[in-house]
Amino acid sequence: MQKTIDLIYQGINSLEDVLTSPIRICNDSRDYDAIIEIKDEKFICIAKKYAKNESNDALKELVTNVNDDAHKILIADHLPQNKAEFLRRNKINYLDAAGNAYIETDSLFVMVEGKKPKVTFANNQTRAFQETGLKLLLLLISQPNSLALTYRKLASKTGVSTGSVSNILKELEEENYLLRFGHKKILKNKEELINRWVTNYKDYLKPRIKRQRMRALGDFNSKDLLGSNLDFYFGGEPGGELLTKRLKPKDYIIYSNEDIKTIAQNLKLVPDESGNIELYQKFWTAEIADKDSKVAPKLVVYADLLNTGNNRNIETAKLILEDGL
């Protein structure tokens, strides 16, 4: 359910970029993936990941088999042009994660074409600095002693395949970031390596894991939430506050894989595209961050702060770096 609702939010966020009014999502539907409201018109959502792998007829059946007279809309991660054209010919509303859309009712018409996925990888970018590499590097930088572990154990600690671990370590060695002494391995040029991690995290990984922007219904204080049983971690300014005791947060970053509705209920949040609380997927395993501390790995907090460009956040990031990542 989490991945389904995340897909719906991603599509909505992309479409809102071109519409003049916000789209409201109703999460109280038990019979459907969600119900959304666009310009006072309600639509039953049928969410489908990997839609490009489905036949045209299968996509059509997904929507037409919903036994309800209300408007319906297929929300997909990506729809190739031929599938989008098929859906339009059959008068089936759709929206994909990039914001491409066809929505037609008696009082509403929306047509968006040609939008590309927001995140693409440079052709010359090595795997070490793409998504899987960034996950592995987070462990290696945060816990340098982990370089002594077997490839299988590194894979277990990061959620990266054993084959990818082998390839990424080889690339790091070729780029002069890893040095071998017999069976021993150490990281080299660590400052440059951290800088590349920060840059590529911002450009490639972080946009992929964005879930929702929200606001608090009342006062929101990160310190007051440290005793919560909810599985979440503070990054950015609240993470900096908890690590250094020298920053008062104005904007909040929260990493969690909990269902958005569960997070909203427990932390008393509501979706708001102008809110000061950003929710992201947690992309590390329990081996890397302390669940009880509610703080994201230091490298993630450092990157979040540095990438804001805000002077007070940059100063806090430097303190975290000096304290050791």
N, C-alpha and C positions, 0 to 999 in steps of 0.2 A: 504493500500500500504506500509506503514511504516513497519509493521510486516513482510510482504512478503520480502521486500528488506533486512531487518535485517537477516532473515533466510538465504537468499542467501549469504550475507556477512559472516555469521557464518560458513556455509559449506565451502566457499572458503578459509577462514582463516585456518580452520582445515586441508583442503587438501594441502594447501601451505606448511604446516609443513613437509610433506613427499615428495613433489615435489622439483626439483632443480631450477625451474623457477617460477616467479610470475604469477598469474592469473589476467587478466584484466577484469573489469566489465564495460559494456557500459550501462549507465542509460538513454540513449536517445531513447530507444525503447518505442513506445506508444502502440504497438500491443501485446507485450509479457511482462512477469514479468521482464525480463532483457535479455541481450545477453552477454555472457562471452566468453573470448578468452583464450584457454589453448594451449600453445605451437603452436601458430599461427593458431589454428583451432577454429572456432567460433561455439557456441552452443546456441540455443534458450532455455531459462530456463522456466520450468514449476514448480513453487514453491507450495508446499502443506504442511500445518501444520496438525498435527494429522493424518499423513499418516497411522499410525498403525491401525486406526479405519476404514480405507477404505478397500474394498475388492480388491483382486488382479486384477480382471477384471476392476474395477473402476480406479485403478492406471494406468493400461495399456491404457484405453480409454483417460485419461487425456493427455497422450503424443501423442498417435496416432491420436487423433482428431485435433491436431494442423496442419492446412493445409499449410505446408511449406516444401520444399525439403531440407532445411538446417538440420544440425545435431541438435538433441534435447537432453535435459537432465532433468530428474526429480530431484528436490532438495527438500528433506524432512527433518523434524525435527528428526525423528527416523524411521528406517526401520528394523523391526524384520527379523531374518534370513530367515524365509520362504518366506517373501515378496521379500527380496533381491535376493534369488535364483530364484524366479518366474520371476523377471525382467531380470535377466541375461539370463535365458533360452529363453526369448523373445527378446533378443538383445536390451533391453531398457537401455540406459545410466542412471545412478543415482548417487547422492551424498547426504549424510546426514550430519547433523550438527556436528557429531563427527568426520567426515572425511572418513567414509567408502564410497567406490566408486567403480563403474564399468563404465569405459568409453572406448569404442572401436570404432575406425574408421579405414580407410585403412592405415593411417599413425601414429595412436596413440593408445596405450593400457595402461590403468591404472586400477589396481585392488588393492583395500585396504579392508581388512577384520579385524574384531576383535577389532576395536577401540571402547572404551566405552565413554559415555557422560563424558565431562570434569568435571562435578560437580555432586557429590553424597553426600548424607547426611549420617553421621554416625548413625548406628542403635540406639545408646544410646543417641543421641542428642535430647533434648527436643524441642518442638515447639517454645518455647520462643526464641531460638537462631537459628531457621531456618528462611526461608524467611519472612513468615508472622509475626513472633515474632520480627524480627529485624525491620520491618516497624513500628510496634506498639511501640517498645522500643525507636525508634528514636523520636517519639512524646513525650513519657513519660519522657525521659531524657532531651529533649530540652525544654519542657514546663511542669515542674512538677505539676503545678496547674491543668493540664488536667486530673489528677487522680480523680478529683472531678466530672468529667463528667459521664454521663450515658454510658453504654456499646454501646448503639445505636449511641450516639454522637461520641464516640471514633472510632467506625467503620466508620462513615462518614468522620472523619478527616484523616483516614489512608488508606481507601480502603480495610480494613480487615473486614471479616464477623463478625457479632455480636457474633456468637457461638465461633469463634476463639478468640475474645477478652476475653470472659469469661474463656476459657480454658487456655489461656496464662497467665492471671492474677493469676489464681489458681496455675499454675506451678511456677510462680515467688514467690508466697507466700510460696510454699512448699520448694523452694530452698533458702529461707531466704533473698530474695531481695525485698519483699513487706511486709509491716506491716499494719494491720488494727486496727483502734480504732473506734469501732462502725461502722458508715457509712464513716468514714474518712480513707484514704489510703495514705501511704507515702513510698517512695523508701528507701531501706536500702542497706548498703554496696555498695554505689554508685560507688566508685573507682573501685572495682572489677567488678561491672556490666558494667561499661564503657569499661574496659579492655576486657571482654568477648565479648562485642558488636564489638569492633574493630577487634578482632581476627576472629570472625565468619563472619563478614562482608567481610573480605578479602578472607576467605576460601570458603564461601558458596554463598553469594548474589552477590558480585561484579563480579565474572566470568560469572554469568548468565545474567547480564545486559550489558556486553561489546558489543559494536556495531562495531566500526571501528577505526583503527589508521590512522591518516592523517598528512598532513603538510601544512603549509601556503604558498601561492604563493608569498607573499611579507613579509614585516615586520608585526609581530603579537604582539600586545600589549593589554593585558586584559583591561587596563584602557581606551583605546580608544574605546572599544566596549560596555561600560556601557550604552550608550544611544540607543543601538540597540533595535528595537521592537521585535526581535526574542526571543522566549521563551527558554532561556537556562541559565545555572548556572555554575559558575566556582567552581571546587573542587581543591584539591591538592595545588600545588604551587601558581597558580594565586589566588585561594581562600584565601590562607595564606597571600599573599601580600595585598589583599584588606582588610583583617581583622586586620592585625597587622602593615602594612606599613613598614615591616622590611625584606621582602623577594623579591628578583628579580627572577622571574620564568625562568627556563630553559626548563622544561617539563610542559605540560598543560593537565588538565583533564576538560572536559566539559560534563555536564549532560543535556540532552534534549530529548524530545520525538518528536521533529520536524522531518520531512522527511529528510533523509541524504542529498538528492540532494538540498533541501532548505537550510540546514545548510551550505553545501559546497559553494553554490552560495552567500549567505549573508555574510559569514565570509571569503570568498575567500580561501577555502581549497580544497585539492585534496587527494584522498586515497593514502596512502604510508605506507607500513608495517614497514618502518624504520623511520617514522616521529615521531615528538615529541609532537603530539597532540592526546590524546585518547578520544574517544567519547563513552559515556555510556547513557543508558536509565535513565531518571529521575524516581525515585521510591517513591517519596513522593508527597503529595497533596499540593495544594496552601495554605492550612492552616498552613503549617510548615515553609516554607521559603518565604522570601520577594522577589517577582518577580522583583521589581524595582532595588534591590541591585545587582542582577546577581550573588549572592554568595550562594552556597549550604549551607544547615544547618551546623552549627559549628561542630557538631559531625562527619559529613561526611568529612568535610575538615580536621579535626583532624585525623581521621582514615587514610585518603589518605596520609597525610604527615608522620604519624608515621610508616605506613607500607612500606614506601620507604626504610627505614633503613639508610637514608642519614642524617648525623649529623646536617646540617643546617636546614633541614626540621623538624627533631625531636625537635630542639630548638624552632622553630616556633610553633610546635604543643603544646609544654609545655606552651607557652605564651597564646595560645587559651584556654587551659585547665584552666590556672590560672585566665583568664578573666571570666570564667564561661561558661559551656556548657548549 
